[in-house]
Amino acid sequence: MSEKKVYTPEQIVTDVREIVSDVNPGFSTRLHRELILNSLKCRRDELDVLDLKVLSRSMAEFRYAARLFKPYRNRRKVSIFGSARTGEDDPYYQYAVAFARELVGAGFMVITGAADGIMKAGNVGAGAEHSFGVNILLPFEQAANEIIGDDPKLVTFKYFFTRKLFFLMEAHAVALFPGGFGTHDEGFETLTLIQTGKAPPMPFLLMETPGDDYWASYDAFIRDQLLRRGLIAPEDLSLYRIIHSAQEGVEWVKRFYSTYHSMRLVRDMLVIRLERELPDAAVRALGEEFTDVVKQSTVRKVNAMQDEQNEPELWNHPRIAFRYDQRSPSRLIEMIHRINALGVASGG
């Protein structure tokens, strides 16, 4: 991770003094103060050297990756997971190439783990210009592939947890191709974060070739064991979808964002930003259908709220808002599907 600016002790003192002496700090400056304060508390608490090394390296990794992704945050991205061992003559390799190529054609960028197999296929299909590589330091299997290896949009992480954070934080959809323990780890963690509301709703695609049962057997296990035993709710099945072609996968992602754009929790109100305005009757229908999601109020149209001032590019989007019962993020995904269907029905 190369740095453009090398700080001298004098520059450090100057920058810190500027941050702490601001008499009318904005939100960003207050957060900078918290970062400085937490660093000083690490010294006060006399943390072990190993603790300090993990904190220092993970913060450096996060800062570097955030700086890299920042110029591209106006473009939606799809994270692609799958085995590094998939050969280039495997049908799933060609499937991943086609899927990534279709995504770019639809205006998306692609994030992969930057290694070989399915990850390389995603970079091949998208091309380096539309790819990010989120690599991990491992003693085997994980050298960056030649498509993304020399590209500035490659980040190499030491820690899995910071790598996983960017895989999901920067993604607007996730696609899983067949893979081993790592693929399933990333898949189940993503499902858990979406199911618990710790990650925003997004399409979660299980990519399977026609006639194969890799994800069909996965789905059967979830239904026969998790659902039957009451370990998940019926609506949790809406968290994922098995996909059988590149075109179907891209259409499913596009459909998810056809009327729905994004959301933001503003105090006790969930604000849903839209690509197009819904008719009043459609908004009323949402409130009537999702009474388990809408808490002690109804769904209503609103303008951009004061707390959204740091997202000026979204101010002109139509909005609906309601007090959100946060107990079932899976039902919220069903609500998004309904919003999209109402948008299509209204001629959007």
N, C-alpha and C positions, 0 to 999 in steps of 0.2 A: 504494500500500500504506500505509494509515493505521496509525499506532501508538497504542496506548492509553496507553503510558507513555513519557515523555521522560526520558532519563537525564541527570542532572547529573554533572559530574566526581566529586563526592563520592560519589554513588550507585554510580558505576562502580567506584571504589576499594573501597567497602564490599562490593559483591557479589563482586568478584574476591578480596578478602581472605577472605571466607567460604568460597569454593570451595577456595582453595589451603591454608587452615589447618585444614581438616577432618582430624582425626587418624585417623578410621575411615571413609574415603570409600566410598560405595556405587558400583555400576557407573556410574550416571548421572553422579555427581560426577566420577569418573575420566575420563569422556568429555568433560565440560565442561572439565576441566583440559587435555585434549589439544587441544580447540578453541582455548583461550586460548594454549597453547604454540605451536601452528601459526601463529596470528596474529602472535605475537612473532617467530617464525622468519622470517616474510615480511619483517619490518622488518630483522632481522639480515642476511638474504640480499640486501637492497637490490634487491628485485624491481622491474622496470620499472613505471611507472604503469599501462600497459595491463594487465599481469598482475594488479595490485592491483585494478583496476576490475572485471575479469572475476571474480576471486575474491570480491570484496565483493558484487557484484550477484547472482551465482549463489547465494551463501550466504543473502542476504536473501530471494531468491525461494524458495529451498527452505524456509527457516524459516517464511515467511508461508504457503506452501501446506500445509506439514505441520500448522501450527496450524489451518488451515481444515478439513482432512480429518479431523483427530483425533477430533472428536466423532461421526463417522459410521463409524468403523472396525469397528463391530459389525455393519454391513450390507454384504452383498456387492454389488459394482458391476461393470458391464460397460462397457468402453471401446468406443465406436463411431467408426470411421473411414470417411471417404468424401469425395467431391468437394464442394467449396463451390459448384460451378457447376451442380449438379443442380437443375433447376427444380421448382417445387411441383406441376406437372402431370405430372412424370415418374413412371413406375411405381415406380422405386427410391425416390423420396421417400416415396411412400405406404407402401412396404414398410418403410422405416426407422421411420416413424411407428407402424405396427402392431407392429413388433418391440419398440420401446421401451415401448409401452403394455402389451404382453404381459409384458415383463420386470418392470415395476412391479407388475403384477397377481400376479406370482410372488414378490414380495418384494425384488427387486433395485433398485438405483439405477443411473443412467446417467451416464457421463462422455463429453462430446464436446468438440470443438475450439472450440465456442461461436460459430462463424461461420454462414454461410448453407448452403444445400444440404442434404446428408445430415446435417450437424451440427445444423442447425436442426430438421430432421425428428426427430432423436433427442430433442431438448429438447421439441419439441411433443408427441411421444408420451408422454414420461415426465412432462411438466409440470415447472415450475420447482422445485416442492417436492422432487422426486426426481431432480433433475439437478445435475450439476457442469459448469461451463464452464472449459476449460483453454485459454485463448486465447494467441495469439502476436502480437507487434508486427510488422506487415508494412506496406509502403507501399500495398498493395492487397489486396482480397478478404477481409480478416480482421477487420472490425469485428464486435463481438459482436452476435448476433441479439437481437431484442426479447424473446424468451422468457427468456433468462438474463442479458441485459445489465444489469439493475438488481438482480440477485440477489446476496446476499453470498457465494454459493458459486461465484462467478466469479473466476478468477485470470488475470491477463495477464502472460505471461512475455516477457522480452527474448530469452532464449536457447532454441534448440530442445532442447538436451540436458537442461536442467532440466525443460522441459515434457514431453519424452518420458519422463523418469524417473517423473513422477507419473502419466502415462497408464498406465504398466505397474505401477508399485509399488502403486497403489491399486486395481488391477483384479483381478477373479477370473475374467474371461473377456474376450476381444477379438473384435469382429465387424468385418469389412471389407466395405464396400459398394464398388461400382466407383468408382474415383477416378484421379487423375493421379499424378505423380511423388511427391507427398507421401504419398499413401495407400500406395503401394508401398514407399516408404522406411520408413514406420512398420510395415508388414506384415513386410517382410524382416528388419528389426531385431528385431521381436518374435519371429519364428521363430528367429533366430540366438540370442537370449538364452535362449529355452526349450531349444533344441537343445543348447546348451553348459552348461546348468544354472545360468546366471547369473540366470535368472528362474524362479520356481516353476512347476510344471506347471499349465496351465490350458487350458480350451477355446479354440480358435482357429477362428473361424467365417468362412467365405467366403460372403457372402450373394448369392445369384443368383436371378433370377426364372426360373420354369419356361420352358424353351425357349430361354433365352439361353445363350451360351457364354463369357461374360466370364471366369469363374473356371475353367470347363472347359478353356479353352485355356491358362490359367495352369498348371493341373494337368498338362495334356499336356506342356507345356514342361519342367516339373520331372521328369516321368517319362522323357521322351524324351531329354533332355539331361543333367540333373544325375544322375538315378539310373542311366541307361544307361552314362554315363561313369565311374561309381563315385565321383562327387563328393559324394554323400550315401548314407546307408545305407537299406535297404528300410524299416526301422522308422521312419525320419524322415517317411515318408508319414502316420504316425499323428499327426503334430503338428497337422494341420489337417483340416477337414471342410467340404465344400461343402453349403450349406443352401439349401433352395428354398421355405421358408415361415417366417413369423414364429413360428408354433406349433412347427414342427420345431426352430427355433433355440433357443427357450426350453426345450423338452424336453431338448435335448442338453446345455445348460448345467446344468439341474436334475439330469440323470442323472449328470453328472460329480461332483456333490457329494451324491449320494444315500446312499452309504455312506462314501466318502472325505470327510474334512473339510479337513485341512491337513497340513503336514509341517514338521519342524524337524530340522536336522542338529545333533546333540549330540555334540561331539567326533568320534569315528569311527562313531557310530551314527546311522542315519536313523530318526527317530521319526515314524510316520504316525498322526495322530489320526483317529478314526472317528466317524461319527454313531451307529453301533450296533456291538455286539460281534459278531465273526465266530465261528462254531463252530471248535473246535480242528482239525477235519478240513480246514476251508477254509484255515486258517493254514498247516497242513502242506502243502497243495496249492500255495500260493503259493511256498513255499520250493523245492518240487520243480520248479515250472514256470519259475521265474526265477533259476536258478542263475547266470546271467551277470550278474545285478544284485546278488544276495546274495553277499557276499564272506566266504569262510572261516567261515561260521557258518550258522545257520538263522533263519527268521522266528519270532519268539516274541511272546507277549503281555507287555506291561509296564505298570507304573503311571507316572504323571507323574514325570519326572526332576527332579532338583534344579535343573538349568539352565533349566527351564521355569517357575520360580517367578514370573517377571515376566508370566506369562500365566495368572492365576488363573481367568479365565473359561473356560479349557479344561481345568482339572484333572480334571473328572469325565468327560471323553471317554475311551472305550476306546482303547487304543493297541496297535499292533504295532511292533516295531523289529528292525533287523538292521544288520550292517555293510555299508555300501553301496559297491559298485564304481561310482564316479562317471564311468565312461567312456561311458555311454550313457543320458543323460536321456530320450531318446526311448523306450527300453524301459521306463523308469520310468512313463511315461504309459500304456504298454500294461498295466503292472502295476496302475495305478489303475483302468483300465477293467475289469480282471479282478476287482479288489476289489469294485467296484460290482456286477458280475455275480454274484459269490459272495454278496454281501449280499442281492440280490433272490432268489437261489435258496434262501437260508436262511430266507426268509419275512420279511425286513426291509422 
